[in-house]
Amino acid sequence: MTARTVQAHPHAIAAREERRAEAIAMGIDEAFIAALVDRFYGAVREDASLGPIFDARIDDWPKHLGQMNRFWQSILLSAGNFTGNPMMKHLAIPTIGQAHFQQWLRLFYQTLHDIAPTPEAISHIGAKARMIAESLLTGIWVHRDRDDPLTRKVELPDV
């Protein structure tokens, strides 16, 4: 049996390159993402509510930060270099809930406001972060808590 190489369609490649160029124009590049991830997760580790959750699950912070760098590069630069399943990781945390995502976003937004290169970058990245938090929270309600998400109100801060 031989492995088959799947090649992206030229339109998909062009769209990915366009998203990357738009991000670069806002000042979002690999160096900025690395600084964002390092500073943000430094704040998370010091946070009274989030720090213990992360400390209980992460025993190799450099490895985790590398994974988060690849995640945000994929989200913000269409890098395609992230592999993993964030939903499954979050579903495995029995106590995580809306208040944790609210705090996660507050810290993330504060970090963005502190170091983002442009106002457009703040808006763009902040919207992506909120979308991710809302998706994970809704997934937790549906898959872990077996709740109907239509009966719950997502209350997350905006950037």
DSSP file with accessible surface (Angstrom, degrees, kcal/mol):
  #  RESIDUE AA STRUCTURE BP1 BP2  ACC     N-H-->O    O-->H-N    N-H-->O    O-->H-N    TCO  KAPPA ALPHA  PHI   PSI    X-CA   Y-CA   Z-CA
    1    1 A M              0   0  237      0, 0.0     2,-0.4     0, 0.0     0, 0.0   0.000 360.0 360.0 360.0 134.7    0.0    0.0    0.0
    2    2 A T        -     0   0  131      0, 0.0     2,-0.3     0, 0.0     0, 0.0  -0.849 360.0-113.4-112.3 148.1    1.4    3.4   -0.9
    3    3 A A        -     0   0  100     -2,-0.4     2,-0.5     1,-0.0     0, 0.0  -0.576  28.2-139.6 -77.0 139.2    0.5    6.7    0.7
    4    4 A R        -     0   0  214     -2,-0.3     2,-0.5     2,-0.0    -1,-0.0  -0.872  10.0-134.9-102.2 131.2   -1.3    9.1   -1.5
    5    5 A T        -     0   0  116     -2,-0.5     2,-0.6     2,-0.0    -2,-0.0  -0.746  14.3-150.3 -86.3 126.6   -0.3   12.8   -1.4
    6    6 A V        -     0   0  117     -2,-0.5     2,-0.4     0, 0.0    -2,-0.0  -0.869  11.3-157.3 -98.7 124.3   -3.3   15.1   -1.2
    7    7 A Q        -     0   0  168     -2,-0.6     2,-0.1     1,-0.0    -2,-0.0  -0.846  18.9-115.1-104.4 139.6   -2.6   18.4   -2.8
    8    8 A A        -     0   0   44     -2,-0.4    -1,-0.0     1,-0.1     0, 0.0  -0.395  35.6-103.8 -69.2 146.8   -4.6   21.5   -2.0
    9    9 A H    >>  -     0   0  111      1,-0.1     4,-2.3    -2,-0.1     3,-0.5  -0.412  29.5-117.1 -67.1 143.4   -6.7   23.0   -4.7
   10   10 A P  H 3> S+     0   0   93      0, 0.0     4,-2.6     0, 0.0     5,-0.2   0.858 116.1  54.1 -54.5 -34.7   -5.2   26.2   -6.2
   11   11 A H  H 3> S+     0   0  149      2,-0.2     4,-2.5     1,-0.2     5,-0.2   0.891 108.1  49.5 -67.2 -37.3   -8.1   28.3   -5.0
   12   12 A A  H <> S+     0   0   44     -3,-0.5     4,-2.5     2,-0.2    -1,-0.2   0.911 111.4  49.0 -66.6 -41.6   -7.6   27.0   -1.5
   13   13 A I  H  X S+     0   0   74     -4,-2.3     4,-2.6     2,-0.2    -2,-0.2   0.935 112.0  48.6 -62.9 -44.2   -3.9   27.8   -1.7
   14   14 A A  H  X S+     0   0   58     -4,-2.6     4,-2.3    -5,-0.2    -2,-0.2   0.913 111.6  49.3 -63.5 -41.7   -4.7   31.3   -3.0
   15   15 A A  H  X S+     0   0   36     -4,-2.5     4,-2.4     2,-0.2    -1,-0.2   0.914 111.2  49.7 -64.8 -40.7   -7.2   31.9   -0.2
   16   16 A R  H  X S+     0   0   84     -4,-2.5     4,-2.3     1,-0.2    -2,-0.2   0.923 111.7  48.4 -63.4 -43.4   -4.8   30.8    2.4
   17   17 A E  H  X S+     0   0  110     -4,-2.6     4,-2.5     2,-0.2    -1,-0.2   0.875 110.0  52.5 -65.9 -35.1   -2.1   33.1    1.0
   18   18 A E  H  X S+     0   0  121     -4,-2.3     4,-2.4     2,-0.2    -2,-0.2   0.928 109.6  48.3 -66.8 -43.1   -4.5   36.0    0.9
   19   19 A R  H  X S+     0   0  118     -4,-2.4     4,-2.1     2,-0.2    -2,-0.2   0.904 112.3  49.9 -63.0 -40.2   -5.5   35.5    4.6
   20   20 A R  H  X S+     0   0   68     -4,-2.3     4,-2.8     2,-0.2    -2,-0.2   0.933 110.3  49.4 -63.8 -44.5   -1.8   35.3    5.5
   21   21 A A  H  X S+     0   0   59     -4,-2.5     4,-2.3     1,-0.2    -2,-0.2   0.897 110.1  51.3 -62.6 -39.5   -1.0   38.5    3.6
   22   22 A E  H  X S+     0   0   96     -4,-2.4     4,-1.0     2,-0.2    -1,-0.2   0.905 111.3  47.9 -64.0 -41.0   -3.9   40.3    5.4
   23   23 A A  H ><>S+     0   0    1     -4,-2.1     5,-2.6     2,-0.2     3,-0.8   0.941 110.6  50.5 -65.0 -46.0   -2.6   39.2    8.7
   24   24 A I  H ><5S+     0   0   75     -4,-2.8     3,-1.8     1,-0.3    -2,-0.2   0.902 105.8  56.9 -59.4 -39.2    0.9   40.3    7.9
   25   25 A A  H 3<5S+     0   0   89     -4,-2.3    -1,-0.3     1,-0.3    -2,-0.2   0.797 105.6  51.4 -63.3 -27.1   -0.5   43.7    6.9
   26   26 A M  T <<5S-     0   0   32     -4,-1.0    95,-0.3    -3,-0.8    -1,-0.3   0.446 126.8-102.1 -85.7  -3.5   -2.0   44.0   10.4
   27   27 A G  T < 5S+     0   0   26     -3,-1.8     2,-0.8    -4,-0.3    -3,-0.2   0.583  77.4 139.9  92.8  11.2    1.4   43.2   11.9
   28   28 A I      < +     0   0    0     -5,-2.6    -1,-0.3    -6,-0.2     2,-0.2  -0.811  21.7 138.7 -92.8 111.3    0.5   39.6   12.7
   29   29 A D     >  -     0   0   63     -2,-0.8     4,-2.6    -3,-0.1     5,-0.2  -0.816  68.0 -83.5-139.8-178.4    3.5   37.4   12.1
   30   30 A E  H  > S+     0   0   75     -2,-0.2     4,-2.5     1,-0.2     5,-0.2   0.882 125.7  51.7 -59.2 -40.1    5.3   34.4   13.7
   31   31 A A  H  > S+     0   0   72      2,-0.2     4,-2.1     1,-0.2    -1,-0.2   0.920 111.4  47.0 -65.5 -42.7    7.3   36.6   16.0
   32   32 A F  H  > S+     0   0   19      2,-0.2     4,-2.8     1,-0.2    -2,-0.2   0.927 111.7  50.9 -63.1 -44.9    4.2   38.4   17.2
   33   33 A I  H  X S+     0   0    0     -4,-2.6     4,-2.9     1,-0.2     5,-0.2   0.922 109.3  51.0 -60.5 -42.5    2.3   35.2   17.7
   34   34 A A  H  X S+     0   0   31     -4,-2.5     4,-2.6     1,-0.2    -1,-0.2   0.922 112.2  46.6 -61.4 -42.8    5.2   33.7   19.8
   35   35 A A  H  X S+     0   0   48     -4,-2.1     4,-2.6     2,-0.2     5,-0.3   0.913 112.9  49.9 -65.6 -41.7    5.3   36.9   22.0
   36   36 A L  H  X S+     0   0    1     -4,-2.8     4,-2.9     2,-0.2     5,-0.3   0.946 113.2  45.5 -60.6 -49.2    1.5   36.7   22.4
   37   37 A V  H  X S+     0   0    1     -4,-2.9     4,-2.6     2,-0.2     5,-0.3   0.941 114.9  47.1 -62.6 -47.5    1.5   33.0   23.3
   38   38 A D  H  X S+     0   0   87     -4,-2.6     4,-1.5    -5,-0.2    -1,-0.2   0.940 117.7  41.0 -61.4 -47.8    4.4   33.4   25.8
   39   39 A R  H  X S+     0   0  124     -4,-2.6     4,-1.9    -5,-0.2    -2,-0.2   0.923 116.1  49.3 -68.8 -44.2    3.0   36.5   27.5
   40   40 A F  H  X S+     0   0    1     -4,-2.9     4,-2.4    -5,-0.3    -2,-0.2   0.947 112.6  46.0 -61.8 -48.7   -0.6   35.2   27.6
   41   41 A Y  H  X S+     0   0   11     -4,-2.6     4,-2.4    -5,-0.3    -1,-0.2   0.798 107.4  59.0 -71.1 -22.6    0.3   31.8   29.0
   42   42 A G  H  X S+     0   0   29     -4,-1.5     4,-1.2    -5,-0.3    -1,-0.2   0.935 109.0  44.9 -63.5 -43.0    2.5   33.5   31.6
   43   43 A A  H  X S+     0   0   29     -4,-1.9     4,-0.9     1,-0.2    -2,-0.2   0.894 111.5  53.1 -66.6 -39.9   -0.6   35.4   32.7
   44   44 A V  H >< S+     0   0    0     -4,-2.4     3,-0.9     1,-0.2     7,-0.2   0.930 106.3  52.5 -60.5 -44.8   -2.6   32.2   32.7
   45   45 A R  H 3< S+     0   0  113     -4,-2.4    -1,-0.2     1,-0.3    -2,-0.2   0.815 112.4  45.7 -63.9 -29.0   -0.1   30.4   34.9
   46   46 A E  H 3< S+     0   0  168     -4,-1.2    -1,-0.3    -3,-0.2     2,-0.2   0.591  89.0 108.6 -87.8 -11.9   -0.3   33.2   37.4
   47   47 A D    <X  -     0   0   27     -4,-0.9     4,-2.1    -3,-0.9    -3,-0.0  -0.475  67.6-138.9 -73.5 135.2   -4.1   33.4   37.4
   48   48 A A  T  4 S+     0   0   91     -2,-0.2    -1,-0.1     1,-0.2    -4,-0.0   0.830 100.1  33.9 -63.7 -33.6   -5.8   32.1   40.5
   49   49 A S  T  4 S+     0   0   55      2,-0.1     4,-0.4     3,-0.1    -1,-0.2   0.852 128.3  32.9 -92.3 -36.1   -8.6   30.4   38.7
   50   50 A L  T  > S+     0   0    5      2,-0.1     4,-2.1    -6,-0.1     3,-0.3   0.828 104.2  70.2 -90.4 -35.0   -6.9   29.2   35.5
   51   51 A G  H  X S+     0   0    1     -4,-2.1     4,-3.2     1,-0.2     5,-0.2   0.916  98.7  48.4 -51.8 -50.3   -3.4   28.5   36.7
   52   52 A P  H  > S+     0   0   78      0, 0.0     4,-1.8     0, 0.0    -1,-0.2   0.861 109.2  54.1 -62.9 -33.0   -4.3   25.4   38.7
   53   53 A I  H  > S+     0   0   19     -4,-0.4     4,-0.5    -3,-0.3    -2,-0.2   0.940 115.1  39.3 -64.7 -45.5   -6.3   23.9   35.8
   54   54 A F  H >X S+     0   0   32     -4,-2.1     4,-2.2     1,-0.2     3,-1.3   0.921 113.2  54.6 -70.5 -43.5   -3.4   24.2   33.5
   55   55 A D  H 3< S+     0   0   82     -4,-3.2    -1,-0.2     1,-0.3    -2,-0.2   0.840 104.5  55.5 -61.3 -31.7   -0.8   23.2   36.1
   56   56 A A  H 3< S+     0   0   77     -4,-1.8    -1,-0.3    -5,-0.2    -2,-0.2   0.707 119.9  30.6 -72.6 -17.3   -2.7   19.9   36.8
   57   57 A R  H << S+     0   0  118     -3,-1.3     2,-0.6    -4,-0.5    -2,-0.2   0.597 107.8  67.9-118.3 -16.2   -2.6   19.0   33.1
   58   58 A I     <  +     0   0   26     -4,-2.2     3,-0.2     1,-0.1    -1,-0.2  -0.933  38.9 160.7-116.1 117.2    0.6   20.4   31.6
   59   59 A D  S    S+     0   0  162     -2,-0.6     2,-0.4     1,-0.2    -1,-0.1   0.487  75.1  50.7-108.5  -6.0    3.9   19.0   32.8
   60   60 A D     >  +     0   0   74      1,-0.1     4,-2.2     2,-0.0    -1,-0.2  -0.774  61.8 177.1-132.5  86.9    6.0   20.2   29.8
   61   61 A W  H  > S+     0   0   21     -2,-0.4     4,-3.1     1,-0.2     5,-0.3   0.888  79.4  55.2 -63.4 -41.5    5.4   23.9   29.3
   62   62 A P  H  > S+     0   0   99      0, 0.0     4,-2.1     0, 0.0    -1,-0.2   0.932 110.6  47.5 -57.7 -40.5    7.8   24.4   26.5
   63   63 A K  H  > S+     0   0  150      2,-0.2     4,-2.2     1,-0.2    -2,-0.2   0.928 113.1  48.2 -64.1 -43.9    6.1   21.6   24.5
   64   64 A H  H  X S+     0   0   39     -4,-2.2     4,-2.7     1,-0.2     5,-0.2   0.919 110.4  51.0 -63.3 -42.8    2.6   23.2   25.3
   65   65 A L  H  X S+     0   0   35     -4,-3.1     4,-2.5     1,-0.2    -1,-0.2   0.891 109.1  51.6 -64.1 -36.7    3.8   26.6   24.2
   66   66 A G  H  X S+     0   0   21     -4,-2.1     4,-2.3    -5,-0.3    -1,-0.2   0.923 110.6  48.5 -62.7 -42.5    5.1   25.2   21.0
   67   67 A Q  H  X S+     0   0   48     -4,-2.2     4,-2.4     2,-0.2    -2,-0.2   0.913 111.9  48.7 -64.4 -41.3    1.7   23.5   20.4
   68   68 A M  H  X S+     0   0   28     -4,-2.7     4,-2.7     2,-0.2     5,-0.2   0.876 108.6  54.3 -68.7 -34.8   -0.1   26.8   21.1
   69   69 A N  H  X S+     0   0   24     -4,-2.5     4,-2.5    -5,-0.2    -1,-0.2   0.940 110.5  45.9 -61.0 -46.4    2.2   28.6   18.8
   70   70 A R  H  X S+     0   0   90     -4,-2.3     4,-2.2     2,-0.2    11,-0.3   0.898 111.6  53.1 -64.4 -38.0    1.3   26.2   16.0
   71   71 A F  H  X S+     0   0   26     -4,-2.4     4,-2.3     2,-0.2    -2,-0.2   0.964 113.3  41.5 -59.6 -52.8   -2.4   26.5   16.9
   72   72 A W  H  X S+     0   0    2     -4,-2.7     4,-3.1     1,-0.2     5,-0.4   0.849 111.9  55.4 -70.2 -30.8   -2.4   30.3   16.7
   73   73 A Q  H  X S+     0   0   32     -4,-2.5     4,-2.5    -5,-0.2     6,-1.4   0.916 110.4  47.1 -63.3 -39.4   -0.2   30.3   13.5
   74   74 A S  H  X S+     0   0   26     -4,-2.2     4,-0.8     4,-0.3    -2,-0.2   0.910 117.1  42.7 -67.3 -41.2   -2.8   28.0   11.9
   75   75 A I  H  < S+     0   0   52     -4,-2.3    -2,-0.2    -5,-0.2    -1,-0.2   0.934 127.7  27.9 -68.7 -46.9   -5.6   30.2   13.1
   76   76 A L  H  < S+     0   0    4     -4,-3.1    -3,-0.2    -5,-0.2    -2,-0.2   0.753 134.5  26.8 -93.6 -26.6   -4.1   33.6   12.3
   77   77 A L  H  < S-     0   0    2     -4,-2.5    -3,-0.2    -5,-0.4   -57,-0.2   0.293  95.8-122.0-118.7   6.0   -1.7   32.8    9.4
   78   78 A S     <  +     0   0   16     -4,-0.8    -4,-0.3    -5,-0.2    -3,-0.1   0.862  57.3 155.0  52.8  40.0   -3.4   29.8    7.8
   79   79 A A        -     0   0   42     -6,-1.4    -5,-0.2    -9,-0.1    -1,-0.1   0.795  37.9-150.9 -70.2 -32.1   -0.1   28.0    8.5
   80   80 A G        +     0   0   65    -10,-0.1    -1,-0.1    -9,-0.1    -9,-0.1   0.727  60.4 118.3  69.2  21.7   -1.7   24.5    8.6
   81   81 A N        +     0   0   61    -11,-0.3     2,-0.4   -10,-0.1   -10,-0.1   0.311  44.0  99.8-105.2  11.0    1.0   23.3   11.0
   82   82 A F        +     0   0   44    -12,-0.3     2,-0.4   -11,-0.1   -15,-0.0  -0.805  43.5 179.5 -99.9 134.4   -1.2   22.4   14.0
   83   83 A T        +     0   0  111     -2,-0.4     2,-0.3   -16,-0.1   -12,-0.1  -0.998  36.5  81.9-127.8 136.5   -2.3   18.9   14.8
   84   84 A G        -     0   0   52     -2,-0.4    -2,-0.0   -13,-0.0     0, 0.0  -0.876  68.9-103.9 155.5 176.2   -4.5   18.2   17.8
   85   85 A N     >  -     0   0   84     -2,-0.3     4,-1.9     1,-0.1     3,-0.2  -0.774  26.2-179.9-134.5  86.5   -8.1   18.2   19.0
   86   86 A P  H  > S+     0   0   42      0, 0.0     4,-2.3     0, 0.0     5,-0.2   0.860  82.1  58.5 -57.1 -36.0   -8.7   21.2   21.3
   87   87 A M  H  > S+     0   0   42      1,-0.2     4,-2.8     2,-0.2     5,-0.2   0.943 106.5  46.8 -60.8 -47.6  -12.3   20.1   21.9
   88   88 A M  H  > S+     0   0  110      1,-0.2     4,-1.3    -3,-0.2    -1,-0.2   0.896 110.7  53.0 -62.6 -39.7  -11.3   16.7   23.3
   89   89 A K  H  < S+     0   0  156     -4,-1.9    -1,-0.2     1,-0.2    -2,-0.2   0.912 114.1  42.3 -60.9 -42.1   -8.7   18.3   25.5
   90   90 A H  H >< S+     0   0   47     -4,-2.3     3,-1.6     1,-0.2    -2,-0.2   0.859 108.4  58.2 -76.0 -34.3  -11.3   20.7   27.0
   91   91 A L  H 3< S+     0   0   33     -4,-2.8    -1,-0.2     1,-0.3    -2,-0.2   0.801  98.0  63.3 -62.4 -27.6  -14.0   18.1   27.3
   92   92 A A  T 3< S+     0   0   74     -4,-1.3    -1,-0.3    -5,-0.2    -2,-0.2   0.530  82.3  87.3 -76.9  -4.9  -11.7   16.1   29.5
   93   93 A I    X   -     0   0   14     -3,-1.6     3,-1.0     1,-0.2    -1,-0.1  -0.826  63.5-165.6 -98.3 104.2  -11.7   18.8   32.2
   94   94 A P  T 3  S+     0   0   92      0, 0.0    -1,-0.2     0, 0.0    -2,-0.0   0.763  81.7  42.9 -66.4 -23.4  -14.7   18.1   34.4
   95   95 A T  T 3  S+     0   0   98      2,-0.1     2,-0.1   -42,-0.0   -42,-0.0   0.497  81.5 117.0-102.1  -3.8  -14.8   21.4   36.1
   96   96 A I    <   +     0   0   13     -3,-1.0     2,-0.2    -6,-0.2    -3,-0.0  -0.423  38.1 149.3 -72.3 137.6  -14.3   23.9   33.3
   97   97 A G    >>  -     0   0   18     -2,-0.1     4,-1.6     1,-0.0     3,-0.8  -0.815  59.0 -62.8-150.7-167.9  -17.1   26.2   32.6
   98   98 A Q  H 3> S+     0   0   41      1,-0.3     4,-2.5    -2,-0.2     5,-0.2   0.864 123.2  58.1 -57.6 -41.0  -18.2   29.6   31.4
   99   99 A A  H 3> S+     0   0   62      1,-0.2     4,-2.2     2,-0.2    -1,-0.3   0.873 105.6  51.6 -60.0 -35.4  -16.5   31.5   34.1
  100  100 A H  H <> S+     0   0   40     -3,-0.8     4,-2.7     2,-0.2    -1,-0.2   0.906 110.3  47.6 -67.7 -41.6  -13.2   30.0   33.1
  101  101 A F  H  X S+     0   0    8     -4,-1.6     4,-2.4     2,-0.2    -2,-0.2   0.868 109.6  54.1 -68.2 -34.3  -13.7   31.0   29.4
  102  102 A Q  H  X S+     0   0   44     -4,-2.5     4,-2.4     2,-0.2    -2,-0.2   0.940 112.5  43.2 -61.7 -46.0  -14.6   34.5   30.6
  103  103 A Q  H  X S+     0   0   36     -4,-2.2     4,-2.5     2,-0.2     5,-0.3   0.901 111.0  55.1 -68.0 -40.0  -11.4   34.8   32.5
  104  104 A W  H  X S+     0   0   30     -4,-2.7     4,-2.4     1,-0.2    -1,-0.2   0.936 111.4  45.3 -56.6 -46.2   -9.4   33.2   29.7
  105  105 A L  H  X S+     0   0    0     -4,-2.4     4,-3.4     2,-0.2     5,-0.3   0.898 109.3  54.5 -67.3 -40.4  -10.7   35.9   27.3
  106  106 A R  H  X S+     0   0  120     -4,-2.4     4,-2.3     1,-0.2    -1,-0.2   0.941 112.9  43.3 -58.4 -45.6  -10.1   38.7   29.7
  107  107 A L  H  X S+     0   0   30     -4,-2.5     4,-2.4     2,-0.2    -1,-0.2   0.902 114.6  50.4 -65.6 -40.8   -6.5   37.7   30.1
  108  108 A F  H  X S+     0   0    1     -4,-2.4     4,-2.6    -5,-0.3    -2,-0.2   0.944 111.8  46.8 -63.1 -47.1   -6.2   37.2   26.3
  109  109 A Y  H  X S+     0   0   15     -4,-3.4     4,-2.9     2,-0.2     5,-0.2   0.895 110.7  52.6 -63.3 -39.8   -7.7   40.6   25.5
  110  110 A Q  H  X S+     0   0  105     -4,-2.3     4,-1.9    -5,-0.3    -1,-0.2   0.936 110.2  48.3 -61.5 -43.1   -5.5   42.3   28.1
  111  111 A T  H  X S+     0   0    6     -4,-2.4     4,-2.0     1,-0.2     5,-0.3   0.929 111.5  50.6 -61.7 -44.5   -2.4   40.7   26.5
  112  112 A L  H  X S+     0   0    0     -4,-2.6     4,-3.0     1,-0.2    -2,-0.2   0.937 110.0  48.8 -58.0 -48.8   -3.6   41.8   23.0
  113  113 A H  H  < S+     0   0  103     -4,-2.9    -1,-0.2     1,-0.2    -2,-0.2   0.843 112.4  50.9 -61.9 -31.7   -4.1   45.4   24.2
  114  114 A D  H  < S+     0   0   81     -4,-1.9    -1,-0.2    -5,-0.2    -2,-0.2   0.854 129.5  11.1 -73.4 -36.0   -0.7   45.4   25.7
  115  115 A I  H  < S+     0   0   42     -4,-2.0    -2,-0.2    -3,-0.2    -3,-0.2   0.526  83.2 125.2-127.4  -6.6    1.3   44.1   22.7
  116  116 A A     <  -     0   0   22     -4,-3.0   -89,-0.1    -5,-0.3   -88,-0.1  -0.312  54.0-139.5 -62.0 141.0   -0.7   44.0   19.5
  117  117 A P  S    S+     0   0   65      0, 0.0    -1,-0.1     0, 0.0   -90,-0.1   0.737  78.9  15.0 -74.6 -22.9    1.0   45.9   16.7
  118  118 A T  S  > S-     0   0   34    -92,-0.2     4,-1.7     1,-0.1     3,-0.2  -0.982  72.0-116.2-147.3 156.9   -2.2   47.6   15.4
  119  119 A P  H  > S+     0   0   92      0, 0.0     4,-2.3     0, 0.0     5,-0.2   0.867 117.6  57.8 -60.8 -34.1   -5.9   48.2   16.4
  120  120 A E  H  > S+     0   0  115      1,-0.2     4,-2.8     2,-0.2     5,-0.2   0.883 103.1  52.6 -63.9 -37.1   -6.9   46.0   13.4
  121  121 A A  H  > S+     0   0    0    -95,-0.3     4,-2.8     2,-0.2     5,-0.5   0.909 107.3  52.4 -65.1 -40.2   -4.9   43.1   14.9
  122  122 A I  H  X S+     0   0   28     -4,-1.7     4,-2.4     1,-0.2     5,-0.2   0.951 113.9  42.6 -59.2 -50.2   -6.6   43.5   18.3
  123  123 A S  H  X S+     0   0   74     -4,-2.3     4,-2.1     2,-0.2    -2,-0.2   0.931 117.8  45.8 -62.6 -46.1  -10.1   43.3   16.6
  124  124 A H  H  X S+     0   0   60     -4,-2.8     4,-1.8     2,-0.2    -2,-0.2   0.954 119.2  38.4 -64.6 -52.1   -9.1   40.5   14.3
  125  125 A I  H  X S+     0   0    0     -4,-2.8     4,-2.7    -5,-0.2     5,-0.2   0.904 114.9  54.6 -69.2 -40.3   -7.4   38.3   16.9
  126  126 A G  H  X S+     0   0    0     -4,-2.4     4,-2.4    -5,-0.5    -1,-0.2   0.905 107.8  49.8 -60.0 -41.4   -9.9   39.1   19.6
  127  127 A A  H  X S+     0   0   61     -4,-2.1     4,-2.3    -5,-0.2    -1,-0.2   0.902 111.2  49.3 -64.9 -40.4  -12.8   38.0   17.4
  128  128 A K  H  X S+     0   0   61     -4,-1.8     4,-2.4     2,-0.2    -2,-0.2   0.924 111.1  49.7 -63.5 -43.8  -11.0   34.7   16.6
  129  129 A A  H  X S+     0   0    0     -4,-2.7     4,-2.6     1,-0.2    -2,-0.2   0.920 111.5  48.3 -63.2 -42.2  -10.3   34.1   20.3
  130  130 A R  H  X S+     0   0   46     -4,-2.4     4,-2.9     2,-0.2     5,-0.2   0.911 110.7  51.5 -65.4 -41.1  -13.9   34.8   21.2
  131  131 A M  H  X S+     0   0  110     -4,-2.3     4,-2.4     2,-0.2    -1,-0.2   0.917 111.4  47.5 -61.2 -42.6  -15.2   32.5   18.5
  132  132 A I  H  X S+     0   0   23     -4,-2.4     4,-2.7     2,-0.2     5,-0.2   0.938 112.6  48.4 -64.4 -46.6  -12.9   29.7   19.7
  133  133 A A  H  X S+     0   0    1     -4,-2.6     4,-2.8     1,-0.2     5,-0.2   0.925 112.8  48.3 -60.9 -43.9  -14.0   30.2   23.3
  134  134 A E  H  X S+     0   0   73     -4,-2.9     4,-2.7     1,-0.2     5,-0.2   0.914 112.0  49.5 -64.3 -40.6  -17.7   30.2   22.3
  135  135 A S  H  X S+     0   0   72     -4,-2.4     4,-2.5    -5,-0.2    -2,-0.2   0.931 113.5  45.2 -64.1 -45.7  -17.2   27.0   20.2
  136  136 A L  H  X S+     0   0   15     -4,-2.7     4,-2.4     2,-0.2    -2,-0.2   0.930 114.0  49.2 -65.0 -43.4  -15.4   25.2   23.0
  137  137 A L  H  X S+     0   0    0     -4,-2.8     4,-2.4    -5,-0.2    -2,-0.2   0.937 112.5  47.3 -63.1 -44.9  -17.9   26.3   25.6
  138  138 A T  H  X S+     0   0   40     -4,-2.7     4,-2.5     1,-0.2     5,-0.2   0.918 111.1  52.1 -62.8 -41.9  -20.9   25.2   23.4
  139  139 A G  H  X>S+     0   0    8     -4,-2.5     4,-3.1    -5,-0.2     5,-0.6   0.891 108.5  50.9 -60.5 -39.4  -19.2   21.9   22.7
  140  140 A I  I  X>S+     0   0    0     -4,-2.4     5,-2.4     2,-0.2     4,-1.5   0.932 110.2  49.4 -63.7 -45.0  -18.7   21.3   26.4
  141  141 A W  I  <5S+     0   0    4     -4,-2.4     6,-3.2     3,-0.2    -2,-0.2   0.920 119.2  38.1 -60.6 -42.8  -22.4   22.0   27.1
  142  142 A V  I  <5S+     0   0   48     -4,-2.5     4,-0.3     4,-0.2    -2,-0.2   0.957 128.2  27.9 -74.5 -51.7  -23.5   19.7   24.4
  143  143 A H  I  <5S+     0   0  103     -4,-3.1    -3,-0.2    -5,-0.2    -2,-0.2   0.866 132.1  27.4 -86.7 -38.8  -21.0   16.8   24.7
  144  144 A R  I  <<S+     0   0   70     -4,-1.5    -3,-0.2    -5,-0.6    -4,-0.1   0.903 132.2  31.5 -89.7 -47.4  -20.0   16.8   28.3
  145  145 A D  S   <S-     0   0   53     -5,-2.4    -3,-0.2     2,-0.1    -4,-0.2   0.594  92.0-136.8 -89.5 -11.8  -23.0   18.3   30.1
  146  146 A R        +     0   0  193     -6,-0.4     2,-0.3    -4,-0.3    -4,-0.2   0.827  52.4 148.8  57.7  34.0  -25.6   17.0   27.6
  147  147 A D        -     0   0   62     -6,-3.2    -1,-0.2    -7,-0.2    -2,-0.1  -0.661  57.2-113.8 -93.7 155.2  -27.3   20.3   27.7
  148  148 A D    >   -     0   0   84     -2,-0.3     3,-2.2     1,-0.2     4,-0.3  -0.791  23.4-149.3 -84.0 114.5  -29.3   21.9   24.9
  149  149 A P  G >  S+     0   0   40      0, 0.0     3,-1.1     0, 0.0    -1,-0.2   0.744  93.5  67.5 -61.9 -19.4  -27.1   25.0   24.0
  150  150 A L  G 3  S+     0   0  158      1,-0.2    -2,-0.0     3,-0.1    -3,-0.0   0.692  96.4  54.8 -73.1 -15.6  -30.3   26.8   23.0
  151  151 A T  G <  S+     0   0  107     -3,-2.2     2,-0.3     2,-0.0    -1,-0.2   0.484 103.5  67.9 -92.8  -2.3  -31.4   26.8   26.6
  152  152 A R  S <  S-     0   0   91     -3,-1.1     2,-0.6    -4,-0.3   -11,-0.0  -0.855  75.4-135.2-117.3 152.4  -28.1   28.5   27.8
  153  153 A K        -     0   0  145     -2,-0.3     2,-0.5     2,-0.0    -3,-0.1  -0.929  15.0-136.7-110.9 120.6  -26.8   31.9   27.1
  154  154 A V        -     0   0   31     -2,-0.6     2,-0.5    -5,-0.1   -20,-0.0  -0.642  22.6-174.6 -73.5 121.8  -23.2   32.3   26.2
  155  155 A E        +     0   0  102     -2,-0.5   -53,-0.1   -21,-0.0    -1,-0.0  -0.861  20.2 147.9-123.6  93.1  -21.9   35.3   28.1
  156  156 A L        -     0   0   13     -2,-0.5   -54,-0.1   -55,-0.0   -57,-0.0  -0.958  46.4-108.6-125.1 145.8  -18.4   36.0   27.0
  157  157 A P        -     0   0   37      0, 0.0     2,-0.3     0, 0.0    -2,-0.0  -0.320  27.4-133.6 -70.9 154.2  -16.6   39.4   26.9
  158  158 A D              0   0  118      1,-0.1   -31,-0.1   -28,-0.0   -32,-0.0  -0.762 360.0 360.0-101.5 155.8  -15.8   41.1   23.6
  159  159 A V              0   0   63     -2,-0.3    -1,-0.1   -36,-0.1   -36,-0.1   0.879 360.0 360.0 -66.3 360.0  -12.5   42.6   22.8
